[in-house]
Amino acid sequence: MSRTVIVPDFGDSGARYQEVEVAEPGEPGYPTPALPEGDPWAPAVNQARAEIEAARPDAYLANDPYADLEPEAGL
């Protein structure tokens, strides 16, 4: 299930905002690429990306420098 975020709409729809889908693990398009700082959608999309990554059960392993090492016997 993807996450929906609200972003500014600069098109001809007449709406001020539109919905954008940010892919979650197991969905096509995951991980959604980060948007550059100058992009008006960046705050909403990049925040959703960060929340999705933080919610992953194995997210703590991504920052662990020893994540790929096997534990030593006898510890």
Secondary structure, DSSP 4 states (H G I P E B T S, - for coil): -PEEEEEE--SSSS-SEEEEEE--TTSTTPSPPPPPTTSTTHHHHHHHHHHHHHHSTTHHHHT-TTTTSPPPTT-
